[in-house]
């Protein structure tokens, strides 16, 4: 087995959500944050041949990057064998017991309702995350007064903090303020179809890459139907 650059990029993103990961046989990989507020799922081009756990995904990726040439992966009962340097180097990387990792649930997530939907452009996602970083905003809200949908960076505990509001789309008459922790918005770059439920869950589905995220909304979120 080999890993494409696209898959390496997805794994780097997953490592920002959870230190460990449990690979399952097939082409679908998943991760979940330890707080269980972020769940991510991606379909990759490679076929994972067996189930195995990695305790420290960043370390695993660093080991993979040791080989500057094409790296291949084989498996025995307890290890993934990472071969490189023209096949002269073979690193035995021991599997981790899945009990030591926060593993996503087997059951698929079904959105309980879909009151809010819009398209989030890559440039707007990049802007709001940079603005939140510069302004020191621990929260980002998807907010609408009924006529416009805005992404608002703010600090829920400080009314005098700096804020930014970025208009992303026309509204549909509904009014709401759906709050997210900035640190939970860990999506890879790209355009997203976004669905938010007033029940406390949202779905961000990348329009160009087969990856999606389910992210919990925070206390204080509110929704009013027009």
Buried (B, 14 or more C-beta within 10 A) or exposed (E): EEBEEBBBBBBEBBBBBBBBBBBBEEEEBBBBBEEEBBBBBBEBEBEBEEEBBBBBBEEBBEBBEEBEEEBBBEBEEEBBEBBBEEEEEEBEBEBBEBEEBBBBEEEEEEBEEEBBEBEBBBEBBEBBBEBBEEBEBBBBBBBBEBEEBBBBBBBBEEEEBEBBBBEBBEBBEBBBBBBBBBBBBBBBBBBBBBBBBBEBBBBBBBEEBBBBBBBBBBEEBEBEEE
